[in-house]
């Protein structure tokens, strides 16, 4: 019998410090990089743990990487 132990995925998502809850929410939703995220980042606010600060940081990171 195995036990599912939650994995701490840390506060970074693709190198962007957005916090543990937001990082976990994005990974659970299937995103792996900033470039995987939808064009309209505001839609991410529907994910539990992704707030305005995380969205702002992700937008800045995406703009910097273009």
N, C-alpha and C positions, 0 to 999 in steps of 0.2 A: 504494500500500500504506500503510495506516495502522497506527500502533502504539498499542496500548492502554497508556496511561500511568496508573498508579495516581494517584488524586486524593486529596490530603490533605483529609479532611473536618473536621479540627480536633477539639478536645477537647469541644466543646459539642454537646449534642443538645437542640434546642428550648429553648436558653438555660440548660440544666443542664450544669455541668461534670462530665462522667463519664469523660473521657479518650478518646483517639483510637480505641483498639481497640474499646471499647464503643460509641462513636458509629458507627463503621463497621459493626459487627455488627448494630446496630439498623436502620440504613439499608438494609443488604443484605437484612435480613429483611422489609423493606417498611414499617417504621414511620417516620412522619414527625414526629409530635408526641407529647407525653406522653399526650394523651388517646387516641391510637391504641393504646397499650400494653394488654396483657391485664389483666384484673382481678387475677389472681394473678401479681404481678411475679416471684415465685420461679421461674416457668417460663422466664424469660429467662436464667437461669443455664445453660441448655443451650446458649446461643449462645457460641461461642468469643470471649472478650474481655469478656464481661459478668460481673463478679464481684459479691461482696456489697456493696462500697462503692458501685458504680454503682447497684445495685438500691435501696439505702438512699436515695441522693440522688434517684433517680427517684420513689420513694414519697413523700418529703418534698415534692418539687415538685408532685406530683399533689395531695397533700393541701392544699397552699397555694393551688392554683388552683381548688379547689372552692368 
